[in-house]
């Protein structure tokens, strides 16, 4: 059933916890690689929308990792997930300032942070909704 995806089990061993952070780390490496070369936005899509969507995914990946590897509250999971995803956006924008043909942009950084927040809110909303449906023993 779909609900089982959102239910927390007892905290896993350290190796399983580290494995949960593999997707956001791999995704960060992919974003770094993408921002290390020339800009190729398919179909003339809006650059800010691309940033928003890319960092929305990153925010959701960090949320998933923190949710299943900690016993933190929804708010704390959300805060740390957003800080990591938005913080990475700032680091990546700084990195772009050193790449030929690229530049750092405050608007891109804001789109990164907003997208990360949206990804966190969507996933935490799903977790909260599932917890309400299952009752206190479900999460």
C-alpha positions as CSV (number, residue, x, y, z in Angstrom):
1,X,0.0,0.0,0.0
2,X,1.2,3.6,-0.7
3,X,1.0,4.5,3.0
4,X,3.8,2.1,3.9
5,X,6.3,4.3,2.0
6,X,5.7,7.2,4.4
7,X,5.7,5.2,7.7
8,X,8.8,5.3,9.8
9,X,10.3,2.1,11.0
10,X,12.7,2.0,14.0
11,X,15.9,3.8,13.3
12,X,18.0,1.7,10.9
13,X,21.7,0.8,11.4
14,X,24.3,3.4,10.4
15,X,25.0,1.8,7.0
16,X,21.3,2.0,6.1
17,X,21.2,5.6,7.3
18,X,24.2,6.5,5.1
19,X,22.5,4.8,2.2
20,X,19.4,7.0,2.5
21,X,21.7,10.1,1.9
22,X,23.1,8.5,-1.4
23,X,20.3,9.9,-3.6
24,X,20.7,13.6,-2.5
25,X,24.5,13.4,-2.7
26,X,24.5,11.8,-6.2
27,X,21.9,14.5,-7.2
28,X,24.2,17.2,-5.9
29,X,27.1,15.8,-7.8
30,X,24.9,15.8,-11.0
31,X,23.9,19.4,-10.4
32,X,27.5,20.3,-9.9
33,X,28.5,18.6,-13.2
34,X,25.6,20.4,-15.0
35,X,26.7,23.8,-13.7
36,X,30.4,23.2,-14.6
37,X,29.7,23.6,-18.4
38,X,27.8,25.8,-20.7
39,X,24.1,26.4,-20.2
40,X,21.8,24.1,-22.1
41,X,18.2,24.7,-21.2
42,X,16.0,22.5,-23.4
43,X,13.2,24.0,-25.4
44,X,13.9,27.6,-24.2
45,X,12.5,26.9,-20.7
46,X,12.7,29.7,-18.2
47,X,16.0,29.5,-16.3
48,X,14.4,30.4,-13.0
49,X,11.8,27.6,-13.4
50,X,14.5,25.1,-14.1
51,X,16.3,26.2,-10.9
52,X,13.1,26.0,-9.0
53,X,12.3,22.5,-10.2
54,X,15.8,21.2,-9.8
55,X,16.1,22.3,-6.2
56,X,12.6,21.2,-5.5
57,X,13.7,17.7,-6.2
58,X,16.8,18.2,-4.0
59,X,14.7,19.5,-1.1
60,X,12.5,16.4,-1.4
61,X,15.5,14.1,-1.5
62,X,17.0,15.6,1.7
63,X,13.5,15.5,3.3
64,X,13.2,11.8,2.6
65,X,16.7,11.1,3.9
66,X,16.3,13.1,7.2
67,X,12.7,11.7,7.7
68,X,13.8,8.1,7.6
69,X,17.1,8.4,9.4
70,X,16.1,10.5,12.4
71,X,13.4,10.8,15.0
72,X,13.0,14.5,14.5
73,X,9.8,16.4,14.3
74,X,8.3,17.4,10.9
75,X,9.4,21.0,11.5
76,X,13.0,20.0,12.3
77,X,13.2,17.6,9.3
78,X,11.8,20.4,7.1
79,X,14.2,23.0,8.4
80,X,17.4,20.9,8.0
81,X,16.3,19.7,4.6
82,X,15.7,23.2,3.4
83,X,18.9,24.5,4.9
84,X,20.9,21.7,3.2
85,X,19.2,22.1,-0.2
86,X,19.2,25.9,-0.3
87,X,22.7,26.0,1.1
88,X,23.9,23.8,-1.7
89,X,22.2,26.1,-4.1
90,X,24.3,29.0,-2.7
91,X,27.4,26.9,-3.0
92,X,26.6,25.9,-6.6
93,X,25.9,29.6,-7.6
94,X,29.3,30.5,-6.1
95,X,30.9,27.6,-8.1
96,X,29.3,29.0,-11.3
97,X,31.0,32.3,-10.8
98,X,34.3,30.5,-11.6
99,X,33.0,28.7,-14.7
100,X,33.7,30.3,-18.1
101,X,30.5,31.4,-19.7
102,X,28.5,31.2,-16.5
103,X,27.7,33.7,-13.8
104,X,26.3,33.6,-10.3
105,X,22.9,35.2,-9.9
106,X,21.0,36.2,-6.8
107,X,17.7,35.5,-8.6
108,X,18.9,31.9,-9.4
109,X,19.8,31.5,-5.7
110,X,16.4,32.7,-4.7
111,X,14.8,30.3,-7.2
112,X,16.9,27.5,-5.7
113,X,15.8,28.3,-2.2
114,X,12.2,28.7,-3.1
115,X,12.2,25.4,-5.1
116,X,13.9,23.6,-2.2
117,X,11.2,24.9,0.2
118,X,8.5,23.8,-2.2
119,X,10.0,20.3,-2.4
120,X,10.3,20.1,1.4
121,X,6.7,21.3,1.9
122,X,5.2,18.9,-0.6
123,X,7.0,15.8,0.9
124,X,6.4,16.8,4.5
125,X,2.7,17.5,3.6
126,X,2.5,13.9,2.3
127,X,4.1,12.6,5.5
128,X,1.8,14.6,7.7
129,X,-1.3,13.6,5.7
130,X,-0.2,9.9,6.0
131,X,0.4,10.3,9.7
132,X,-3.1,11.7,10.1
133,X,-4.7,8.9,8.1
134,X,-2.8,6.2,10.0
135,X,-3.2,7.7,13.5
136,X,-0.5,8.1,16.1
137,X,0.8,4.6,15.9
138,X,1.5,4.8,12.2
139,X,4.5,7.2,12.3
